[in-house]
């Protein structure tokens, strides 16, 4: 096992423990809603965004236990986006993380409410963090709102993604979509400990921007090169929906070359950070070589 593999395992364990504490119990009314929230949150996943939060702690000298709530909030927000993305009105998917999607396991109305509940709880988890100053909590909450909403976050990116279907979007338009839909929350996660440390976030935000783009480039590749069993979600959905993707314009080889270039740009952005960026570098390298 490599150092980055061990780091990912430990990060997932830490955030899962925090999520278990912070999410409503399944036996707390309304039981169906809270069961759906926990089902989607604990249905699997690599916990990549929480890992970035903990890697940020290493880079900016913030103890991991001070970041547990932020990591949990990020995963709640990410899970909210997945629940809503999978809905019949959006991507209409039956499989997520190898399990039935929330609206298939429960029902569509409950899935909508489960996503709503996770989104609002993410902000409460940060704002209730007694280890942080009011100033830092406000910056974190505002940053999370920017990363998740519109015009600068996931919600805006999802609308642009829907609007682009079948339109023959350009490479610049695809990058804009992905920088919002995928990159915004990754960028926020990467810079989270810099906010807690109250230090400059410019360099780490640039890294997060390139890493977010790299994540989506590799995700596009996996959609056309892997099976549903390997991915834990329905493969080939992008092509079937005529979505704007990198392989549809650059082909598989061209997309792999772009991924390598973006990975180098991300790693270069770390050179100006005076801290332990080993985990960031390991996550970037692992991402460019991901197979699922």
C-alpha positions as CSV (number, residue, x, y, z in Angstrom):
1,X,0.0,0.0,0.0
2,X,1.4,3.4,-1.0
3,X,1.4,6.5,1.2
4,X,-1.4,8.1,-0.8
5,X,-3.6,4.9,-0.5
6,X,-3.2,4.9,3.3
7,X,-4.0,8.6,3.4
8,X,-7.2,8.0,1.4
9,X,-8.3,5.2,3.7
10,X,-7.6,7.3,6.8
11,X,-9.4,10.3,5.3
12,X,-12.4,8.2,4.4
13,X,-12.5,6.7,7.9
14,X,-12.3,10.2,9.6
15,X,-15.0,11.8,7.4
16,X,-17.3,8.7,7.7
17,X,-17.1,8.9,11.5
18,X,-17.9,12.6,11.4
19,X,-20.8,12.0,9.0
20,X,-22.2,9.3,11.2
21,X,-22.2,11.7,14.2
22,X,-23.6,14.7,12.3
23,X,-26.4,13.1,10.1
24,X,-29.8,12.5,11.7
25,X,-30.3,9.0,13.0
26,X,-32.4,6.7,10.8
27,X,-34.9,6.2,13.6
28,X,-35.5,10.0,14.0
29,X,-38.7,11.2,12.4
30,X,-39.3,11.6,9.5
31,X,-37.7,8.2,9.2
32,X,-38.0,7.8,5.5
33,X,-36.2,11.1,4.8
34,X,-33.4,10.5,7.2
35,X,-32.9,6.9,5.9
36,X,-32.6,8.3,2.4
37,X,-30.1,10.9,3.4
38,X,-27.9,8.2,5.1
39,X,-28.4,5.7,2.3
40,X,-27.0,8.1,-0.3
41,X,-24.2,9.4,1.9
42,X,-23.0,5.9,2.9
43,X,-23.7,4.1,-0.4
44,X,-20.0,4.1,-1.2
45,X,-17.7,6.6,-2.9
46,X,-14.0,7.4,-2.6
47,X,-14.4,10.5,-0.4
48,X,-12.1,12.4,-2.8
49,X,-13.3,15.9,-1.8
50,X,-12.9,15.2,2.0
51,X,-9.4,13.8,1.2
52,X,-8.6,17.2,-0.3
53,X,-9.8,18.9,2.8
54,X,-7.4,16.8,4.9
55,X,-4.6,17.3,2.4
56,X,-5.2,21.0,2.7
57,X,-4.7,20.7,6.4
58,X,-1.3,19.1,5.9
59,X,-0.3,21.9,3.5
60,X,-1.4,24.8,5.7
61,X,-0.6,23.3,9.1
62,X,-4.2,22.7,10.4
63,X,-4.8,19.6,12.5
64,X,-7.1,17.1,10.8
65,X,-9.6,17.0,13.7
66,X,-10.3,20.7,13.2
67,X,-11.3,19.8,9.6
68,X,-13.7,16.9,10.3
69,X,-16.8,19.1,10.1
70,X,-15.6,20.9,6.9
71,X,-14.9,17.5,5.3
72,X,-18.3,16.2,6.3
73,X,-20.0,19.4,5.0
74,X,-18.2,19.0,1.6
75,X,-19.3,15.4,1.3
76,X,-22.9,16.3,2.2
77,X,-22.9,18.9,-0.5
78,X,-21.4,16.5,-3.0
79,X,-24.0,13.9,-2.1
80,X,-26.8,16.4,-2.5
81,X,-25.6,17.1,-6.0
82,X,-25.4,13.4,-6.9
83,X,-28.9,12.8,-5.7
84,X,-30.3,15.6,-7.8
85,X,-28.2,14.9,-10.8
86,X,-29.6,11.3,-10.9
87,X,-33.2,12.4,-10.8
88,X,-35.5,11.7,-13.9
89,X,-35.6,15.4,-14.7
90,X,-31.8,15.5,-14.9
91,X,-29.6,12.5,-15.8
92,X,-32.3,9.9,-15.0
93,X,-29.9,7.3,-13.7
94,X,-30.7,4.1,-11.9
95,X,-27.2,3.4,-10.5
96,X,-24.8,5.4,-8.3
97,X,-21.7,4.0,-6.5
98,X,-22.8,0.5,-7.4
99,X,-26.1,0.9,-5.6
100,X,-29.7,2.0,-6.7
101,X,-29.9,5.8,-6.9
102,X,-31.9,7.5,-4.1
103,X,-35.0,8.0,-6.1
104,X,-35.0,4.3,-7.1
105,X,-34.3,3.1,-3.6
106,X,-37.0,5.3,-2.1
107,X,-39.0,7.6,-4.4
108,X,-38.5,10.8,-6.4
109,X,-40.1,13.1,-3.8
110,X,-38.0,11.7,-1.0
111,X,-34.9,11.9,-3.1
112,X,-35.5,15.6,-3.7
113,X,-36.0,16.2,0.0
114,X,-33.0,14.2,0.9
115,X,-30.8,16.3,-1.3
116,X,-32.4,19.5,0.1
117,X,-31.7,18.2,3.6
118,X,-28.1,17.4,3.0
119,X,-27.5,20.8,1.3
120,X,-28.9,22.8,4.3
121,X,-27.2,20.5,6.9
122,X,-23.8,21.2,5.2
123,X,-24.0,24.9,6.1
124,X,-25.3,24.1,9.7
125,X,-22.4,21.8,10.3
126,X,-19.9,24.5,9.4
127,X,-21.7,27.3,11.2
128,X,-22.0,25.2,14.4
129,X,-18.3,24.5,14.5
130,X,-17.2,25.9,17.9
131,X,-13.5,25.4,17.0
132,X,-13.6,28.1,14.4
133,X,-13.9,31.9,14.8
134,X,-17.0,33.6,13.4
135,X,-14.9,35.3,10.7
136,X,-13.6,31.9,9.5
137,X,-17.0,30.3,9.6
138,X,-18.5,33.1,7.6
139,X,-15.8,32.7,4.9
140,X,-16.2,29.0,4.8
141,X,-20.0,29.2,4.5
142,X,-19.9,31.9,1.9
143,X,-17.3,29.9,-0.1
144,X,-19.5,26.8,0.1
145,X,-22.5,28.8,-1.1
146,X,-20.4,30.1,-4.1
147,X,-19.1,26.6,-4.9
148,X,-22.6,24.9,-4.7
149,X,-24.9,27.6,-6.2
150,X,-25.1,30.0,-9.0
151,X,-23.5,31.8,-10.8
152,X,-20.2,30.4,-9.7
153,X,-20.9,26.8,-8.7
154,X,-22.4,23.4,-9.2
155,X,-26.0,24.5,-9.9
156,X,-24.9,26.8,-12.6
157,X,-22.7,24.2,-14.1
158,X,-25.5,21.6,-14.1
159,X,-27.8,24.0,-16.0
160,X,-25.1,24.8,-18.6
161,X,-24.5,21.0,-18.9
162,X,-28.1,20.4,-19.6
163,X,-28.3,23.3,-22.1
164,X,-25.3,22.0,-24.0
165,X,-26.7,18.6,-24.8
166,X,-26.7,18.2,-28.6
167,X,-25.4,21.7,-29.3
168,X,-21.8,20.8,-30.3
169,X,-20.2,22.8,-27.5
170,X,-16.6,24.1,-28.0
171,X,-13.7,23.1,-25.8
172,X,-13.8,26.5,-24.0
173,X,-17.5,26.0,-23.3
174,X,-16.9,22.5,-22.0
175,X,-14.2,23.8,-19.6
176,X,-16.6,26.4,-18.3
177,X,-19.2,23.8,-17.6
178,X,-16.8,21.6,-15.8
179,X,-15.1,24.4,-13.8
180,X,-18.5,25.0,-12.3
181,X,-20.2,21.7,-12.1
182,X,-17.2,19.7,-10.9
183,X,-14.3,22.1,-10.3
184,X,-16.0,24.5,-7.9
185,X,-16.4,22.1,-5.0
186,X,-12.9,20.6,-5.6
187,X,-11.4,24.1,-5.6
188,X,-13.2,24.9,-2.3
189,X,-12.1,21.6,-0.7
190,X,-8.5,22.2,-1.7
191,X,-8.4,25.7,-0.2
192,X,-10.4,25.0,2.9
193,X,-7.6,24.7,5.4
194,X,-6.0,27.9,3.9
195,X,-9.2,29.7,4.9
196,X,-9.0,28.1,8.4
197,X,-5.3,29.2,8.7
198,X,-6.3,32.7,7.4
199,X,-3.6,32.7,4.8
200,X,-3.5,33.5,1.1
201,X,-5.6,31.1,-1.1
202,X,-4.5,32.2,-4.6
203,X,-2.0,29.4,-5.4
204,X,-4.0,26.6,-3.9
205,X,-7.2,27.8,-5.6
206,X,-5.3,27.6,-8.9
207,X,-4.3,24.1,-8.1
208,X,-7.9,23.2,-7.2
209,X,-9.1,24.7,-10.4
210,X,-6.7,22.5,-12.5
211,X,-7.4,19.5,-10.3
212,X,-11.2,19.9,-10.8
213,X,-10.8,20.1,-14.5
214,X,-8.5,17.0,-14.4
215,X,-11.2,15.1,-12.4
216,X,-13.8,15.8,-15.1
217,X,-11.5,15.0,-18.0
218,X,-10.7,11.6,-16.5
219,X,-14.4,11.1,-15.7
220,X,-15.2,11.7,-19.3
221,X,-12.6,9.1,-20.3
222,X,-13.9,6.5,-17.9
223,X,-17.5,7.0,-19.3
224,X,-16.3,5.7,-22.7
225,X,-13.6,3.2,-21.6
226,X,-15.1,1.4,-18.6
227,X,-18.2,-0.7,-17.9
228,X,-21.0,0.0,-15.5
229,X,-19.7,-2.7,-13.1
230,X,-16.3,-1.1,-13.1
231,X,-17.7,2.5,-12.6
232,X,-20.5,1.7,-10.1
233,X,-22.7,3.9,-12.3
234,X,-24.2,3.6,-15.8
235,X,-21.4,3.8,-18.4
236,X,-22.0,5.5,-21.8
237,X,-24.6,7.9,-20.4
238,X,-22.8,11.0,-21.7
239,X,-22.7,9.7,-25.3
240,X,-26.3,8.5,-25.1
241,X,-27.4,11.9,-24.0
242,X,-25.3,13.6,-26.6
243,X,-23.5,15.5,-23.8
244,X,-20.5,17.8,-24.4
245,X,-17.4,15.9,-23.4
246,X,-13.7,15.9,-24.1
247,X,-13.6,12.5,-25.9
248,X,-16.4,13.6,-28.2
249,X,-14.1,16.4,-29.5
250,X,-10.6,15.2,-28.9
251,X,-11.0,11.5,-29.0
252,X,-9.6,9.1,-26.4
253,X,-5.9,9.7,-27.1
254,X,-6.3,13.4,-27.3
255,X,-8.2,13.5,-24.1
256,X,-5.5,11.5,-22.4
257,X,-2.9,14.0,-23.6
258,X,-5.0,16.8,-22.2
259,X,-5.3,15.1,-18.9
260,X,-1.5,14.8,-18.7
261,X,-1.1,18.5,-19.5
262,X,-3.6,19.6,-16.9
263,X,-2.0,17.4,-14.3
264,X,1.3,19.1,-14.9
265,X,-0.4,22.5,-14.6
266,X,-1.9,21.5,-11.3
267,X,1.5,20.2,-9.9
268,X,3.2,23.4,-11.1
269,X,0.7,25.5,-9.1
270,X,1.9,23.7,-5.9
271,X,5.5,24.9,-6.3
272,X,4.7,28.3,-4.8
273,X,3.1,26.9,-1.6
274,X,5.4,26.8,1.4
275,X,4.0,23.7,3.1
276,X,3.6,19.9,2.9
277,X,2.0,19.4,-0.5
278,X,2.9,15.7,-0.8
279,X,-0.7,14.5,-0.5
280,X,-1.9,17.0,-3.0
281,X,0.7,15.8,-5.4
282,X,-0.2,12.1,-4.8
283,X,-3.9,12.8,-5.3
284,X,-3.2,14.6,-8.6
285,X,-1.0,11.7,-9.9
286,X,-3.5,9.1,-8.7
287,X,-6.3,11.0,-10.4
288,X,-4.6,11.1,-13.8
289,X,-4.1,7.3,-13.6
290,X,-7.6,6.5,-12.3
291,X,-9.4,3.5,-13.6
292,X,-12.8,3.8,-11.9
